[in-house]
Amino acid sequence: MKRSLWKLLAALLALTLVVAACGNDDDDAAEPAPAPATEAPAPAATEAPAPAATEAPAPEPTEEMAPELPHITVGYLQWIYADEAGKRIEDAAKEAVLFLGWDYETCDAAGDPAQMPVCGNQLLDADIDVMLTDGIPEAFITDVLERAEAEGVPVLSAGGEVDPRNFYIASFASDDTDLGVQLANYLVEQLPDGGNIIVQTVPTAWSDKRITGLNSVIEGTGITVVDQWEGDFANLVAGTEADVTTKLQQYDDVDAVWINFSVASIGAASAIGALYPDGDDPDRPLLVTFYANPTTVNDIRDGRVDAAVDEKLEWQSWAQVDAVAELLAFGTQPSQERAPSYDGRVFSVRQVVTIDTVNAMPADSTEVPAPDPPGDYEEYFRNKWCSLFSGVANCG
């Protein structure tokens, strides 16, 4: 698909929104603009998702209702593929893109902020039509986003919440504040008499929101953050191992280690394991982190990690691709909600994964079941696309 067509589509979309806003009668209230993705209300953590209604058979597509999607190339700007959360998100995006028969290009910045613009420009040089990414702050790749906008290449984010958001046309993400709340609730349960914790963060909006969740829970509980520091994006495993080792030697009585970036928990687990080789040592601090990735699940199974708050991140990638398909086929503006509802389903559901969760899984499994799932997001989007669009070879 030629980029000029994207520009035309974007212009028509903008015109449609202006006309809709100006076309109200004086007596009618103006329709509010969609809220930014980071401000969209998220489902309460304890609120069970609405049960999925029984679906009626999908109608047979007609020429009018089932347009054929144009062939495009999707480029994926990866933060760090070695982080299993990033791998989960990108692998899901690739699966969804290939299901629709589109071409796929990727570039891995390997966690280096200096490499992110290089990757972004490399993808644009490859003449991609759409760019997807996984929660990279816009400030890290401003020049790339400005170039993409000028060339008519829409960019959509998934993964962590992005704030501010001036370029991404959509951003699908977990509720990072609630992720922090749920993990902090686990700490309060484990430390009923209070205690000292050390906290590693990274300089992103989603990391800040997780700390906001933590602080909102531990206030007045006797749990004190005795040290908080930022991890090095370019050295999150070995660097975290060194940092945690130093801080556990510096502070006499640390009851828990909190790691905000999932891949860094590997380094933290190594540090704690070296200092406390006896897993039953009563002085061993708890280790809590984000996302029950395969390595983290095995670390929980082996007693190296105590808890990880998780969500089926992959739904966000399918939502990205769905937004692109609807924009192409119908000119539909992507949802500005962090976690839209799809026919009554909200796929953004969180849970804290502990040894009890892992023990209930098959012994060789690292796939954590979704909590009370409101439906299979992959099946949902495949069925939707096969009903809406013609010419999708994988629909059979």
Secondary structure as the mmCIF struct_conf table of DSSP 4:
data_model
#
loop_
_struct_conf.conf_type_id
_struct_conf.id
_struct_conf.beg_label_comp_id
_struct_conf.beg_label_asym_id
_struct_conf.beg_label_seq_id
_struct_conf.end_label_comp_id
_struct_conf.end_label_asym_id
_struct_conf.end_label_seq_id
HELX_RH_AL_P HELX_RH_AL_P1 ARG A 3 CYS A 22
TURN_TY1_P TURN_TY1_P1 GLY A 23 GLY A 23
BEND BEND1 ASN A 24 ASN A 24
TURN_TY1_P TURN_TY1_P2 ASP A 26 ASP A 27
BEND BEND2 ASP A 28 ASP A 28
HELX_LH_PP_P HELX_LH_PP_P1 ALA A 29 PRO A 36
HELX_RH_3T_P HELX_RH_3T_P1 ALA A 37 GLU A 39
BEND BEND3 ALA A 40 ALA A 40
TURN_TY1_P TURN_TY1_P3 ALA A 45 THR A 46
BEND BEND4 GLU A 47 GLU A 47
HELX_LH_PP_P HELX_LH_PP_P2 ALA A 48 PRO A 61
TURN_TY1_P TURN_TY1_P4 GLU A 63 MET A 65
HELX_LH_PP_P HELX_LH_PP_P3 PRO A 67 PRO A 67
STRN STRN1 GLU A 68 GLU A 68
HELX_LH_PP_P HELX_LH_PP_P4 LEU A 69 HIS A 71
STRN STRN2 THR A 73 GLN A 78
BEND BEND5 TRP A 79 TRP A 79
TURN_TY1_P TURN_TY1_P5 TYR A 81 ALA A 82
BEND BEND6 ASP A 83 ASP A 83
HELX_RH_AL_P HELX_RH_AL_P2 GLU A 84 PHE A 99
TURN_TY1_P TURN_TY1_P6 LEU A 100 GLY A 101
STRN STRN3 ASP A 103 ASP A 108
TURN_TY1_P TURN_TY1_P7 ALA A 110 GLY A 111
TURN_TY1_P TURN_TY1_P8 PRO A 113 ALA A 114
HELX_RH_AL_P HELX_RH_AL_P3 GLN A 115 ASP A 125
TURN_TY1_P TURN_TY1_P9 ALA A 126 ASP A 127
BEND BEND7 ASP A 129 ASP A 129
STRN STRN4 VAL A 130 THR A 133
BEND BEND8 ASP A 134 GLY A 135
HELX_RH_3T_P HELX_RH_3T_P2 GLU A 138 ILE A 141
HELX_RH_AL_P HELX_RH_AL_P4 THR A 142 ALA A 150
TURN_TY1_P TURN_TY1_P10 GLU A 151 GLY A 152
STRN STRN5 VAL A 155 GLY A 159
BEND BEND9 GLY A 160 GLY A 160
BEND BEND10 ASP A 163 PRO A 164
BEND BEND11 ASN A 166 PHE A 167
BEND BEND12 ILE A 169 ILE A 169
STRN STRN6 ALA A 170 ALA A 173
HELX_RH_AL_P HELX_RH_AL_P5 ASP A 176 GLN A 190
TURN_TY1_P TURN_TY1_P11 PRO A 192 ASP A 193
STRN STRN7 GLY A 195 THR A 201
BEND BEND13 PRO A 203 THR A 204
HELX_RH_AL_P HELX_RH_AL_P6 ALA A 205 ILE A 218
TURN_TY1_P TURN_TY1_P12 GLU A 219 GLY A 222
STRN STRN8 ILE A 223 GLU A 230
HELX_RH_3T_P HELX_RH_3T_P3 PHE A 233 ASN A 235
TURN_TY1_P TURN_TY1_P13 LEU A 236 VAL A 237
HELX_RH_AL_P HELX_RH_AL_P7 ALA A 238 GLN A 250
BEND BEND14 ASP A 252 ASP A 252
STRN STRN9 ALA A 256 ILE A 259
BEND BEND15 ASN A 260 PHE A 261
TURN_TY1_P TURN_TY1_P14 SER A 262 VAL A 263
HELX_RH_AL_P HELX_RH_AL_P8 ALA A 264 LEU A 275
BEND BEND16 ASP A 278 ASP A 278
TURN_TY1_P TURN_TY1_P15 GLY A 279 ASP A 280
TURN_TY1_P TURN_TY1_P16 PRO A 282 ASP A 283
HELX_LH_PP_P HELX_LH_PP_P5 ARG A 284 PRO A 285
STRN STRN10 LEU A 286 PHE A 290
HELX_RH_AL_P HELX_RH_AL_P9 PRO A 294 ARG A 301
TURN_TY1_P TURN_TY1_P17 ASP A 302 GLY A 303
BEND BEND17 ARG A 304 ARG A 304
STRN STRN11 ALA A 307 GLU A 311
TURN_TY1_P TURN_TY1_P18 LEU A 313 LEU A 313
HELX_RH_AL_P HELX_RH_AL_P10 GLU A 314 PHE A 330
HELX_LH_PP_P HELX_LH_PP_P6 THR A 332 SER A 335
BEND BEND18 GLU A 337 ALA A 339
STRN STRN12 TYR A 342 TYR A 342
TURN_TY1_P TURN_TY1_P19 ASP A 343 GLY A 344
STRN STRN13 ARG A 345 ARG A 345
STRN STRN14 ARG A 350 VAL A 353
HELX_RH_AL_P HELX_RH_AL_P11 ILE A 355 ASN A 359
TURN_TY1_P TURN_TY1_P20 ALA A 360 ALA A 360
BEND BEND19 MET A 361 MET A 361
TURN_TY1_P TURN_TY1_P21 ALA A 363 ASP A 364
HELX_LH_PP_P HELX_LH_PP_P7 VAL A 368 ALA A 370
BEND BEND20 PRO A 371 ASP A 372
BEND BEND21 PRO A 374 GLY A 375
HELX_RH_AL_P HELX_RH_AL_P12 TYR A 377 LEU A 388
STRN STRN15 SER A 390 SER A 390
HELX_RH_3T_P HELX_RH_3T_P4 ALA A 393 CYS A 395
#
